[in-house]
Every structure is written in C-alpha cells, then in structure tokens.
Amino acid sequence: MKTIITQTTKEHITAALLAILLLFAGPAGASASEARVQISQAVKDFALKTLSANEIKIGHLDKRLRLSTCSSPLNVFLPRGAKKVGKSTVGVKCSDTPGWKIYVPVHVNRFDNVVVAKQSLPRGTVIGYADIEITKKDLSQLNYGHFKVSSDVIGMQLKRPIQRGTPLSPNNLKPRQMVRRGDIITILAEVQGLTVRVKGNALADGYRGEAIRVKNQRSKRVVQAEVIAPGIVRIRL
C-alpha cells in the first residue's frame, strides 16, 4: 500500500521530532546555558585526563536542548566503538532525578612521538637509522597507523617513495625479504645457551621474523626456522 505524506503530515512529524528533542528536563534560559557550560567543561576534563588529549574541539550543542544544571558531577564516558583520537563522540550523563544523557561530537588532538623519514626516500629503500628521526605528530591525522620506536622499522622496506617528514606506517612499509627459496643459508641452532652453525637450503622465501622451512645439508632434516638476517635463520631446540 502506498503511503502519501501531505504537507500537514510533514508539519506534524516535524513538530513531534522537535518535541522529542526538547524532552530533556529543566527550564530554558539561564539554566540551560549553565548546563551547556557544565557539559563543555566536563568533556574537556575527560579528554585531557582520560584520553590524554592535547587539544579538544567540542561540536555544536543545540541551544533548543532544555537541559537543567546537574547538581551531581557529570558522568562522561566514551561510547562503544567511539575513537580516542580524531573525530569522535563522548557521552555525558546527569544522574539527578530526573536526569538526562546526551552525546557530544568532539575532535580530539593528541601529539606523540612518531617515526618519520629524515629525507625523501625512493621505493625499495631498506630503512636504516640514518633514514629516520623521531618527531611529534598529531595522531588524529595518522589514518594508516604509525611507529613510535626506531627499532620497529629498521630493516623494513619501503613499498613506495615517500617525502621528507612523512610518518612511516604499516601502509608504506613491508618486511624486507632476507631469504629466497633455493638459497644456501646459515642455520643457527641454539641449545641451552650454545649456538651451532650449519649450512642449509631455504625451501621458501622468507622475511624478517617469519618462520620458513629449511633443510639441513648435513642431516637432510627439514625443520621450521625463524629468519633473523639476510641468509641467516635460527632454530631454538
């Protein structure tokens, strides 16, 4: 059955929605204005203390909301799924009787140490300490992740060229391939603090930290070993 919405019906719907919006308890005027100030301060305190924000921008609070000033401390919380940095939403609840609860749009800025390129780097660069530096960046602007510690990126390889000052991230880095299938490699077998070196053959390509199958040339035994350096894998027995 087709539903026809007339102009009068639209006006009734608009009036109903407005009525729902104004259901919050409390008189309009000075009390509502004080409540908005109370909310803003509570949200700022929450962001600075709980979210470790350096800056916070609070979105527009509708002046039509008739919120009473809360006699008890406001309960500010992060709704499920809300982000702790960047564009987000926080909940604010007044536990008075009757109380109220609203959700406030915010933009949270937080600065932290980030690994960035010290100079422009071409695609395929294997990252060394001379290629990077640590600087403060606004985490709300880093949509593809970031690294805080230099050692986390050393030995990794650039997927694409990047400019000076660009943050290194899982989006522009990949593990460096250190072993190719068929390579003659060194197998380090560690047993109770002792290390034995033997020659072997790589049975698969391998990246740093990856476990691959290798074959001991002497015993012909096939084992799993961790790639730790170019041409070197490790077994802990």
C-alpha positions in Angstrom: 0.0 0.0 0.0 1.4 3.4 -1.0 1.8 5.9 1.8 1.1 9.6 0.9 2.7 12.2 3.1 0.9 15.6 2.9 2.3 18.9 3.9 0.2 18.8 7.1 1.6 15.4 7.9 5.1 16.7 7.4 4.4 19.6 9.8 3.1 17.1 12.4 6.2 14.9 12.1 8.5 18.0 12.4 6.6 19.1 15.5 6.8 15.6 17.0 10.6 15.4 16.4 11.1 18.9 17.9 9.0 17.8 21.0 11.3 14.7 21.4 14.3 17.0 21.2 13.0 19.2 24.0 12.1 16.4 26.3 15.2 16.9 28.5 14.2 18.1 31.9 14.8 21.6 33.2 13.7 25.2 32.3 15.1 27.1 29.3 17.2 30.2 29.6 19.9 30.7 32.2 19.7 27.1 33.5 20.1 25.6 30.0 23.0 28.0 29.3 24.7 26.9 32.6 24.2 23.3 31.7 25.9 23.7 28.4 28.9 25.3 30.1 28.9 22.5 32.7 28.9 19.9 29.8 31.7 21.6 27.9 33.9 21.7 31.0 33.2 18.1 31.9 34.0 17.0 28.3 37.3 19.0 28.3 38.4 17.5 31.6 37.6 14.0 30.4 39.5 14.4 27.2 42.6 15.9 28.9 42.7 13.3 31.8 41.3 10.1 30.3 42.1 10.4 26.6 45.4 12.2 27.2 44.4 14.9 24.7 46.5 17.9 24.0 43.6 19.8 22.4 39.8 19.1 22.1 37.2 20.8 20.0 33.7 20.4 21.1 30.9 20.3 18.5 27.8 22.5 18.5 25.4 21.9 21.4 21.8 22.7 20.2 20.5 25.7 22.1 17.0 24.2 21.9 18.0 21.5 24.3 16.4 22.3 27.7 19.0 20.8 30.0 18.9 21.5 33.7 22.2 22.2 35.5 23.2 18.9 37.1 23.6 19.0 40.9 25.9 16.0 40.9 29.2 15.6 39.0 28.6 14.7 35.4 29.4 11.2 34.2 31.4 11.5 31.0 32.2 8.3 29.0 33.4 7.0 25.7 30.5 5.2 23.9 31.3 1.7 22.5 33.0 2.0 19.1 34.0 5.7 19.6 37.6 6.6 18.8 40.0 8.0 21.3 41.6 10.4 18.9 40.3 12.4 15.9 36.7 12.9 15.1 34.6 11.1 17.8 31.7 11.3 20.3 31.6 11.3 24.0 28.5 10.6 26.2 27.5 12.9 29.1 25.1 11.7 31.7 23.4 13.5 34.7 22.4 11.2 37.5 19.9 13.7 39.0 16.2 12.7 39.3 15.0 13.3 36.7 18.4 13.2 34.9 19.4 13.3 31.2 22.0 11.9 28.8 23.4 13.3 25.6 26.1 12.6 23.1 28.5 15.3 22.2 30.5 15.5 19.0 34.2 16.2 19.6 37.6 16.3 17.8 40.4 15.1 19.9 44.0 16.1 19.1 46.8 14.1 20.7 50.5 14.6 19.9 53.1 11.8 20.4 56.5 10.6 19.2 56.3 9.3 15.6 59.0 7.8 13.3 59.3 9.9 10.1 61.5 10.0 7.1 64.6 12.2 7.7 64.8 12.8 3.9 63.0 11.8 0.8 63.4 8.1 0.2 62.8 6.0 -3.0 60.8 2.9 -3.3 62.6 -0.2 -2.1 64.7 1.6 0.4 65.8 -0.7 3.3 65.3 1.5 6.3 68.4 2.3 8.4 68.9 4.6 11.3 70.3 7.4 9.0 66.9 7.4 7.1 64.6 8.2 10.0 64.1 10.5 13.0 61.6 10.9 15.8 59.2 13.9 15.9 55.9 14.9 17.5 52.9 14.4 15.3 49.1 14.8 15.8 47.9 11.2 15.9 44.4 12.3 14.7 46.0 12.9 11.3 47.6 9.5 11.0 44.9 7.3 9.5 47.2 4.4 8.5 49.0 3.8 11.8 52.4 4.8 12.9 55.6 3.6 14.7 56.9 5.2 17.9 60.3 3.4 18.2 63.0 3.5 15.6 64.0 -0.2 16.1 60.5 -1.2 14.9 61.2 -0.1 11.3 64.9 -0.8 10.9 65.4 -3.4 8.2 61.9 -2.9 6.7 61.5 -1.9 3.1 59.5 0.9 1.5 56.6 -0.1 -0.7 56.6 3.4 -2.4 58.6 6.6 -2.4 58.0 9.0 0.5 58.8 12.6 1.1 60.8 14.1 4.0 58.8 14.2 7.2 56.3 11.5 6.1 55.4 9.2 9.0 56.4 5.5 8.5 53.5 3.2 8.8 52.3 -0.4 8.0 50.8 1.2 4.9 54.1 2.2 3.3 56.4 -0.4 4.7 56.8 -4.2 4.3 59.3 -6.6 5.8 62.5 -7.0 3.9 62.9 -10.3 2.1 66.0 -11.8 3.6 65.9 -15.3 2.2 64.9 -16.6 -1.2 63.8 -20.2 -2.0 66.8 -22.3 -3.0 69.4 -20.0 -1.2 72.2 -21.6 0.7 71.7 -20.3 4.2 73.3 -20.5 7.6 71.2 -22.2 10.3 71.8 -21.2 13.9 70.8 -24.0 16.2 70.5 -22.7 19.8 70.6 -25.3 22.6 70.9 -24.4 26.3 72.9 -21.3 25.6 75.2 -22.9 23.0 74.9 -22.0 19.3 75.8 -24.4 16.5 76.1 -23.2 12.9 75.3 -25.5 10.0 74.7 -24.9 6.3 71.2 -25.5 4.9 68.9 -24.8 2.0 65.9 -22.5 2.1 62.7 -24.2 0.9 60.7 -21.0 0.8 61.1 -17.2 0.5 61.4 -15.6 3.9 61.0 -12.2 5.5 62.4 -11.0 8.8 60.7 -12.6 11.7 58.9 -15.2 9.5 59.2 -18.9 10.1 60.1 -20.9 7.0 61.0 -24.5 6.1 64.7 -25.1 5.7 66.8 -28.3 5.1 69.9 -29.2 7.0 72.5 -30.0 4.3 74.3 -32.4 6.7 71.4 -34.4 8.2 68.9 -33.7 5.4 66.4 -33.0 8.1 63.6 -30.4 7.2 62.7 -28.0 10.1 61.0 -24.7 10.7 63.3 -21.8 11.4 63.0 -18.1 12.0 64.5 -15.6 9.5 66.7 -13.2 11.6 69.0 -11.7 9.0 69.9 -11.9 5.3 70.8 -15.6 4.7 70.5 -16.5 8.3 67.8 -18.4 10.2 67.5 -19.6 13.8 66.2 -22.7 15.5 65.7 -22.9 19.2 65.9 -26.5 20.4 
